[in-house]
Amino acid sequence: MELNKNRKTIYYIILTAMFTALTFVGTYVSIPLGISKIHLGNFVCIIAGLLCGGLIGGISGALGMGLNDIFLYGIGKQDTIIRTFIVKFIVGFVAGVLFRYLVKKEKKIGVHFIILSSITFVLFLISLILYIINGEKTVIGSLTLKNSLLLVISLGVIAAFFLIVSIFYSKINNLQKYVLSACSIACAINILLEFFLKIPLKMIFASMSFEAATIYATSSLPSALLTAIITTMAISLIYIPVYFATRRFNKLDNLYEKIQKITSLEKK
């Protein structure tokens, strides 16, 4: 049944408020790792996007985790708060929009993960070898190439993430593959944005040098990678039962016919 504009707005507000609260609480469920932590905030943010759409996923992620940062650190840590609002909105939004696109078009992108992980792994090895041999600059004739440690680290982390995703992708059903695809791309974006935004924001708001900000950003990569892997695998496994358990209450769901078709074909 099609909702009128007023009812749809009310449902948007209610669901956004609910997922904002869940994201806020989920961020507290965490395991400290280095300067950062493995937490459930991203998990709730992405689930919101998958169930209710990119806008609710993005807003609830930004508000839930952003308010959690303010509550924990106060308004003094502007770099952390600004980064959280920006990154988590993008993560929830991308997960929701991409998932709907993949389900409606019935597109499988598993081969893209294999290609992407292979390319990034080869680039990682090349950049690592060049960095070890030549440092920050590689001279080939009259051409000078810059080989930043930032590039080496980011390529290595993303290559490892997509390699793990590619292995997991072959073990799950079609609907789970759509979930995994949307979730993993959103998590990869989260890793990259968290890393690359930390550096300029720490330089601006915490008066760190570029070197100090880079070390700080690098030290948070292990927790970002582990959070991404746990989030991606967990959501891929639980999305289907969660979707069917909440469908009757989710008035913004517009994927039922497609999902029913995909799951019924799986059973045949």
WOSUL-V900963 format. One record per backbone hydrogen bond with DSSP energy under -0.5 kcal/mol. NH is the residue of the N-H (numbers start at 1). CO is the residue of the C=O. Records with the same first field share a line. If there is no record, write none. Layout:
NH = CO ; CO
//
This chain:
8 = 4
9 = 5
10 = 6
11 = 7
12 = 8
13 = 9
14 = 10
15 = 11
16 = 12
17 = 13
18 = 14
19 = 15
20 = 16
21 = 17
22 = 18
23 = 19
24 = 20
25 = 21
26 = 22
27 = 23
28 = 24 ; 25
29 = 25 ; 26
30 = 28
31 = 38
33 = 36
36 = 33
38 = 31
39 = 37
40 = 26 ; 29
44 = 40
45 = 41
46 = 42
47 = 43
48 = 44
49 = 45
50 = 46
51 = 47
52 = 48
53 = 49
57 = 53
58 = 54
59 = 55
60 = 56
61 = 57
62 = 58
63 = 59
64 = 60
65 = 61
66 = 62
67 = 63
68 = 64
69 = 65
70 = 66
71 = 67
72 = 68
73 = 69
74 = 69 ; 70
77 = 74
78 = 76
81 = 77
82 = 78
83 = 79
84 = 80
85 = 81
86 = 82
87 = 83
88 = 84
89 = 85
90 = 86
91 = 87
92 = 88
93 = 89
94 = 90
95 = 91
96 = 92
97 = 93
98 = 94
99 = 95
100 = 96
101 = 97
102 = 98
103 = 99
104 = 100
105 = 101
106 = 102
107 = 102
112 = 109
113 = 109 ; 110
114 = 110
115 = 111
116 = 112
117 = 113
118 = 114
119 = 115
120 = 116
121 = 117
122 = 118
123 = 119
124 = 120
125 = 121
126 = 122
127 = 123
128 = 124
129 = 125
130 = 126
131 = 127
132 = 128
133 = 129
134 = 130
135 = 130 ; 131
137 = 134
138 = 145
140 = 138 ; 143
141 = 139
143 = 140
145 = 138 ; 143
147 = 136
152 = 148
153 = 149
154 = 150
155 = 151
156 = 152
157 = 153
158 = 154
159 = 155
160 = 156
161 = 157
162 = 158
163 = 159
164 = 160
165 = 161
166 = 162
167 = 163
168 = 164
169 = 165
170 = 166 ; 167
171 = 168
172 = 169
177 = 173
178 = 174
179 = 175
180 = 176
181 = 177
182 = 178
183 = 179
184 = 180
185 = 181
186 = 182
187 = 183
188 = 184
189 = 185
190 = 186
191 = 187
192 = 188
193 = 189
194 = 190
195 = 191
196 = 192
197 = 193
198 = 194
199 = 195
200 = 196
201 = 197
202 = 198
203 = 199
204 = 200
205 = 201
206 = 201 ; 202
208 = 202
213 = 209
214 = 210
215 = 211
216 = 212
217 = 213
218 = 214
219 = 215
220 = 216 ; 217
221 = 218
224 = 220
225 = 221
226 = 222
227 = 223
228 = 224
229 = 225
230 = 226
231 = 227
232 = 228
233 = 229
234 = 230
235 = 231
236 = 232
237 = 233
238 = 234
239 = 235
242 = 238
243 = 239
244 = 240
245 = 241
246 = 242
247 = 243
249 = 246
250 = 246 ; 247
251 = 249
253 = 250
259 = 255
260 = 256
261 = 257
262 = 258
263 = 259
264 = 260
265 = 261
266 = 262
267 = 263
268 = 264
//
